Amino acid sequence: MYDPLISANPAQQALPPTFWSDTTEQLPEAPSLRGHQQTDVVVIGGGFTGLLTAYYLATEYGRQVTLLEANRIGFGASARNGGFVLKGSGRLSYGQMAKRWDLDTAKGIYQEFSEAVARVEGLIQDGRIDCNPQEKGYLKIAHSPKAMQTLQAGADFIARHMGQGAEFISPARLRSDYLNHHQSYGALRLADGFGLNPLKLLLGYARLAGDAGVQIFEQSTVLGSVRTAKGFTVETALGQIDANALVFAGNAYTQPGLTETLKGRFLPILSNVIVTKPLSEAALSQAGLHSRQVAMDTRILKYYYRLLPENRLLFGGRGAVWGRDADNPVYPARLKEAMDKAFPSLATVGVSHTWHGWLAASLDDMPHVYTRRGEGYSLGYCGAGVSFSSQAAWRLAGMLSGRAAPSLPLYGTPLPGFPLAPLRRVGQWAFYHYGRLMDSLS
């Protein structure tokens, strides 16, 4: 198990055995980097951020780009997530953003997140990416009466200041028309947001990047990078490449020691996913699964779920704190227990797939897109990378090419460092225990 805070590097790691990898045909394997080469921009990481940053650098700025992926395209978080395209990131509501900064800043962030969802839709349509996008709609399920009040306050804030509202769904209507969730107190429905197959989306991005002239090398783990008088030199096991600019796009999978720029600035968090065996029409009806819209609850330790096109229920949530415990069966078992409490009729339904992956959390609950002297990164999506990675990649490509980004906390400021960074996971462990206690009391 590759642990970004402990393992030296992610070399020679197999693709994860996810539902996506079991049902999606891979692209032919690209060659490994060999010998000494030269390029304009090196991008490290073949996920959503890396592929799209390379794509935009090539198509909008005419730059020569080489992308290095440690294993195969699809190894990292971009092909391990639940496939939720959402407008947002982290735990901050727009009202909280306005209090932390100001109203104009909150509006600007809202606009960027909105453009991110639209950008994914545009890439799918214009690039003819067959990634099984589902019906639109995002249900925020209130797990307590207090949570429903908080959702209503958030919707009122959006309606007053962002020019868009949200629809309240009563408990009775939620159960009859959407999900017969047995631990819900109603929901807030947002019109945008949808589910898709993230691996198919990722392979579509890889095809777009390749067609744009991006040179992609797989099985090319970066072992080190140094700044030189002319730019940067990047080393792999079999090759070396010189470049004028360097992009770190591994998000939570960025290995320790690769760059001082990111040392102690993000926390890799494990998320676990289970997928049930196919459900019959009778089982769907009995469980009350009437919608294929994406859903997430309001707990501190959130659960997220959606009905897949194959009539399987995907259900996800937090996993182990330490990588050494990632494969402990207790974590998928906890997810199954939580799913059964929400949808009791599914208690006898078996699970066909279970997997886990790392996401990157930032100290301030915000993603950061940052460049300095030809070096750049975009990290800290806090679990919302399927959507915001597209906007972040577009902004990052522009920032590296002299195009200014909006004056927002998302852009131009580095990820804040964690205090007592070596103890990050101890703090995470304590927060998980606090979250489980508070969720059980609410």
C-alpha positions in Angstrom: 0.0 0.0 0.0 1.5 3.3 -1.1 1.4 5.9 1.8 2.3 9.4 0.6 3.7 10.4 4.0 5.8 7.3 4.5 6.6 5.5 1.2 9.7 6.6 -0.7 7.7 6.6 -4.0 4.8 4.9 -5.7 6.8 2.9 -8.3 5.5 -0.4 -9.5 2.0 -0.1 -8.1 -0.8 -1.9 -9.9 -4.0 -0.3 -10.9 -6.6 -0.5 -8.1 -9.2 -3.2 -8.5 -12.2 -0.8 -8.6 -15.6 -1.2 -10.2 -14.4 1.3 -12.7 -11.3 -0.6 -13.7 -13.3 -3.9 -13.9 -15.7 -2.4 -16.4 -13.6 0.0 -18.4 -11.1 -0.9 -21.2 -7.7 0.7 -20.7 -5.8 2.6 -23.3 -2.7 1.0 -24.8 0.3 1.4 -22.4 2.5 4.4 -23.2 6.3 4.0 -23.1 8.5 4.8 -20.2 10.9 7.8 -20.2 14.3 6.7 -21.3 17.6 8.6 -21.9 18.1 12.3 -21.7 15.4 14.5 -23.2 14.4 18.1 -23.4 11.0 19.8 -23.2 9.3 23.1 -22.3 7.1 21.9 -19.5 7.2 18.7 -17.4 4.0 17.7 -15.7 4.3 15.1 -12.9 1.1 13.1 -12.4 -1.3 11.6 -14.9 -4.6 12.3 -13.2 -7.3 14.9 -13.9 -5.1 17.9 -13.0 -2.0 16.7 -14.8 -3.7 15.7 -18.0 -5.8 18.8 -18.2 -3.0 21.2 -17.3 -0.9 19.6 -20.1 -3.9 19.8 -22.5 -4.5 23.5 -21.8 -0.8 24.3 -22.0 -0.6 22.7 -25.4 -3.9 23.9 -26.9 -4.2 27.4 -25.5 -0.6 28.4 -25.2 1.2 26.3 -27.8 3.7 24.9 -25.3 5.6 21.6 -25.6 4.6 19.4 -22.7 5.8 16.1 -21.4 3.7 14.3 -18.8 5.2 11.6 -16.4 3.0 9.1 -14.7 4.5 6.9 -12.0 2.5 3.8 -13.0 -0.5 3.6 -15.5 -3.0 6.4 -16.1 -5.7 5.6 -13.6 -3.4 4.6 -10.7 -4.2 7.6 -8.4 -7.3 9.3 -7.0 -8.7 10.3 -10.3 -9.8 6.7 -10.9 -10.6 5.7 -7.3 -13.2 8.2 -6.4 -17.0 7.9 -6.5 -17.4 10.0 -9.7 -19.2 13.0 -8.1 -19.1 16.2 -10.1 -20.0 18.8 -7.5 -19.8 22.6 -7.1 -17.8 23.1 -4.0 -14.8 21.9 -2.0 -14.0 21.1 1.6 -16.3 22.0 4.5 -16.7 25.7 4.1 -20.1 27.0 3.2 -20.4 30.2 1.1 -21.6 32.0 4.2 -18.5 30.9 6.1 -16.3 32.0 3.2 -17.9 35.5 3.4 -17.1 35.7 7.1 -13.6 34.5 6.6 -12.9 36.9 3.7 -15.7 39.0 2.4 -18.8 38.7 0.3 -17.2 39.5 -3.0 -14.6 36.8 -2.4 -17.3 34.3 -1.6 -19.1 35.3 -4.9 -15.8 34.9 -6.8 -15.2 31.4 -5.4 -18.8 30.4 -6.1 -18.3 31.5 -9.7 -15.1 29.5 -10.1 -16.8 26.4 -8.7 -19.8 26.9 -11.0 -17.4 27.2 -14.0 -15.7 24.0 -13.0 -18.9 22.0 -13.3 -19.7 23.6 -16.7 -16.1 23.0 -17.8 -16.4 19.3 -17.1 -19.6 19.2 -19.1 -18.0 21.0 -21.9 -15.0 18.7 -22.0 -17.3 15.7 -22.1 -19.5 17.1 -24.9 -16.8 18.6 -27.1 -14.3 15.8 -26.5 -17.0 13.1 -27.0 -16.1 11.4 -23.8 -18.3 8.4 -23.1 -18.2 8.4 -19.3 -21.8 7.6 -18.4 -23.0 11.0 -17.0 -26.2 10.6 -15.1 -29.2 12.8 -14.4 -28.4 16.2 -12.8 -29.1 17.0 -9.2 -27.2 16.9 -5.9 -29.0 16.0 -2.7 -27.6 17.2 0.6 -29.3 14.8 3.1 -29.8 16.3 6.5 -29.0 13.7 9.2 -30.6 15.8 12.0 -33.2 18.6 12.4 -30.4 21.0 13.3 -28.6 20.0 10.0 -31.7 20.8 8.1 -31.8 24.3 9.6 -28.2 24.8 8.6 -28.9 23.7 5.0 -31.8 26.2 4.8 -29.6 29.0 6.0 -27.0 28.1 3.4 -29.6 28.0 0.6 -31.0 31.4 1.8 -27.5 32.9 1.6 -27.0 31.6 -1.9 -30.4 32.9 -3.0 -29.7 36.4 -1.6 -26.1 36.8 -2.8 -25.4 34.4 -5.6 -28.5 34.9 -7.7 -29.4 31.2 -7.5 -31.6 29.3 -5.0 -32.0 25.7 -3.9 -34.9 23.5 -3.5 -36.0 22.1 -0.1 -37.2 18.5 -0.1 -39.4 17.5 2.8 -38.7 14.1 4.5 -41.9 12.6 3.0 -41.1 13.8 -0.6 -37.4 12.7 -0.2 -38.6 9.2 0.6 -41.3 9.0 -2.1 -39.5 10.7 -5.0 -35.8 10.4 -4.4 -34.4 8.1 -1.7 -36.2 6.3 1.1 -33.4 7.1 3.5 -34.2 6.0 7.0 -31.9 8.4 8.8 -32.9 11.6 7.0 -34.7 14.8 8.0 -35.2 16.1 4.5 -32.7 17.4 2.0 -31.5 20.4 0.0 -31.4 19.8 -3.7 -29.0 21.7 -5.9 -29.8 21.6 -9.6 -26.2 21.1 -10.8 -23.9 18.2 -9.9 -24.0 14.7 -11.4 -22.4 11.3 -11.4 -20.1 9.7 -14.0 -17.5 7.0 -14.5 -14.3 8.8 -13.4 -11.9 6.3 -15.1 -13.7 6.8 -18.5 -13.5 10.5 -18.0 -9.8 10.3 -17.2 -9.0 8.2 -20.2 -11.0 10.7 -22.3 -8.7 13.4 -20.9 -5.7 11.3 -21.8 -6.9 11.0 -25.4 -7.5 14.7 -25.6 -4.0 15.5 -24.3 -2.4 13.0 -26.6 -4.3 14.4 -29.6 -3.0 17.9 -28.6 0.6 16.7 -28.9 1.3 16.1 -25.2 4.0 13.4 -24.8 2.9 10.9 -22.2 5.2 8.5 -20.4 3.9 5.8 -18.1 5.8 3.6 -15.6 8.0 6.7 -15.1 8.2 7.4 -11.4 9.9 10.7 -10.7 12.8 10.1 -8.2 13.9 13.7 -7.9 13.8 17.1 -9.3 16.3 20.0 -9.1 16.2 23.6 -10.1 19.0 24.5 -12.6 20.3 27.7 -14.1 18.1 27.1 -17.2 15.0 25.6 -15.4 14.6 22.2 -14.0 16.0 18.6 -14.3 13.7 15.7 -13.5 15.1 12.2 -12.9 13.4 8.8 -13.3 14.8 5.3 -13.0 15.6 5.1 -16.7 15.7 8.7 -17.9 16.3 12.4 -17.3 14.5 15.4 -18.7 15.3 19.1 -18.7 12.5 21.6 -18.8 11.8 25.3 -18.5 8.8 24.8 -16.2 7.7 22.1 -13.8 4.2 21.1 -12.5 3.4 18.9 -9.5 0.0 17.4 -10.2 -0.1 14.3 -8.0 -2.4 15.8 -5.4 -2.5 13.4 -2.4 -0.3 10.9 -4.2 2.7 13.4 -4.3 5.5 11.4 -2.7 7.5 12.8 0.3 10.8 14.3 -0.5 9.9 15.1 -4.1 9.7 18.8 -3.5 10.3 21.1 -0.5 7.6 23.3 -2.0 4.9 20.9 -0.7 6.5 19.6 2.4 4.0 19.6 5.3 1.3 21.4 3.3 -1.3 18.7 2.8 -2.8 15.8 4.6 -3.5 12.6 2.7 -6.8 11.1 3.8 -8.1 7.6 2.9 -11.6 7.3 1.5 -13.3 3.9 1.1 -15.9 2.9 -1.4 -18.2 -0.1 -1.7 -20.4 -1.1 -4.6 -23.2 -3.6 -4.2 -24.1 -6.4 -6.5 -26.8 -5.5 -9.2 -30.2 -4.8 -7.7 -33.4 -6.1 -9.3 -36.2 -3.7 -10.0 -38.1 -5.2 -7.0 -35.1 -4.5 -4.8 -34.8 -1.0 -6.0 -38.4 -0.4 -5.3 -38.3 -2.0 -1.8 -35.2 0.1 -0.9 -36.8 3.3 -2.2 -34.0 4.1 -4.7 -36.0 6.3 -7.0 -33.3 8.6 -8.2 -29.8 8.4 -9.7 -28.8 11.8 -8.5 -25.7 12.1 -6.3 -26.2 12.4 -2.6 -24.1 13.2 0.5 -25.2 13.6 4.1 -24.3 16.4 6.5 -22.4 14.3 9.1 -19.0 15.5 10.2 -17.7 12.2 8.8 -19.8 12.2 5.7 -21.2 9.4 3.7 -21.8 9.8 -0.1 -23.8 7.5 -2.4 -25.5 7.2 -5.7 -27.3 4.6 -7.8 -25.1 3.6 -10.8 -26.4 2.9 -14.3 -25.9 -0.8 -13.7 -28.4 -0.7 -10.8 -25.7 -1.0 -8.2 -25.5 1.3 -5.2 -22.2 3.0 -4.6 -21.6 4.0 -1.0 -18.5 5.8 0.3 -17.0 7.4 3.4 -13.8 7.8 5.4 -11.3 4.9 5.8 -8.3 4.2 7.9 -6.1 7.0 9.3 -2.8 5.2 8.6 -1.9 3.6 5.3 -0.8 0.4 7.0 -4.4 -0.2 8.0 -6.0 0.6 4.6 -6.9 -3.0 3.8 -8.4 -3.8 7.1 -11.9 -5.3 6.4 -13.4 -3.3 9.3 -13.6 -0.2 7.1 -15.8 -1.6 4.2 -17.8 -3.4 6.9 -18.5 -0.1 8.6 -19.7 1.3 5.2 -22.0 -1.7 4.7 -23.4 -1.2 8.2 -24.0 2.5 7.5 -25.6 1.7 4.2 -27.9 -0.9 5.8 -29.1 1.6 8.4 -29.9 4.1 5.7 -31.6 1.5 3.4 -32.5 -1.5 5.7 -33.9 -3.7 2.8 -30.3 -3.8 1.4 -29.0 -5.7 4.4 -29.1 -9.0 2.5 -27.5 -7.6 -0.6 -23.9 -8.5 -1.2 -21.0 -6.2 -2.0 -19.1 -6.9 -5.2 -16.3 -4.3 -5.1 -14.5 -2.4 -2.3 -11.5 -0.1 -2.7 -9.8 2.9 -1.2 -7.7 5.9 -2.2 -6.0 9.0 -1.0 -7.5 12.5 -1.2 -5.6 15.7 -0.2 -7.0 17.9 2.6 -5.6 21.4 3.1 -5.4 23.2 6.4 -7.8 25.9 5.3 -10.3 23.5 3.5 -9.5 25.2 0.2 -7.7 24.0 -2.9 -4.7 26.1 -3.9 -3.3 26.8 -7.4 0.1 28.3 -7.1 3.1 29.2 -9.3 6.5 30.6 -8.5 9.5 31.0 -10.8 8.4 28.4 -13.3 7.2 25.9 -10.7 3.5 25.2 -10.1 1.0 23.0 -8.5 -2.7 22.5 -7.8 -3.5 20.5 -4.6 -6.0 20.2 -1.8 -9.3 19.5 -3.5 -10.7 18.0 -0.2 -12.6 15.3 -2.2 -14.1 17.6 -4.9 -11.4 17.1 -7.5 -13.5 15.6 -10.2 -15.0 19.0 -10.9 -12.6 21.6 -9.7 -9.5 20.0 -11.2 -10.7 21.1 -14.6 -10.9 24.8 -13.6 -7.7 24.6 -11.6 -5.9 23.0 -14.5 -7.1 25.8 -16.9 -6.0 28.5 -14.4 -2.7 26.8 -13.7 -1.8 26.6 -17.4 -2.6 30.3 -17.7 -0.6 31.3 -14.6 2.4 29.4 -15.9 2.1 31.2 -19.2 1.8 34.7 -17.9 -2.0 35.0 -17.6 -3.3 36.4 -14.3 -5.9 34.5 -12.3 -8.6 36.2 -10.3 -7.6 37.6 -6.9 -9.1 34.8 -4.8 -7.7 32.6 -2.0 -7.8 29.7 -4.5 -5.1 31.3 -6.7 -1.6 32.8 -6.2 -1.1 31.8 -2.5 0.6 28.6 -1.4 -1.0 25.9 0.6 -0.6 26.8 4.3 1.7 24.6 6.2 0.3 22.3 8.9 1.6 23.2 12.4 3.5 20.3 13.9 3.2 18.6 10.5 4.8 15.3 11.6 1.8 14.9 13.9 -0.9 15.5 11.3 -2.2 12.0 11.5 -2.4 12.1 15.3 -4.6 15.1 14.9 -6.7 13.3 12.2 -7.1 10.4 14.5 -8.4 12.6 17.3 -10.7 14.5 14.9 -12.2 11.2 13.6 -13.0 10.1 17.2 -14.6 13.5 17.9 -16.6 13.3 14.6 -17.9 9.8 15.4 -19.0 10.9 18.8 -20.7 14.1 17.6 -22.4 12.3 14.7 -23.7 9.6 17.1 -25.2 12.3 19.4 -26.8 14.4 16.7 
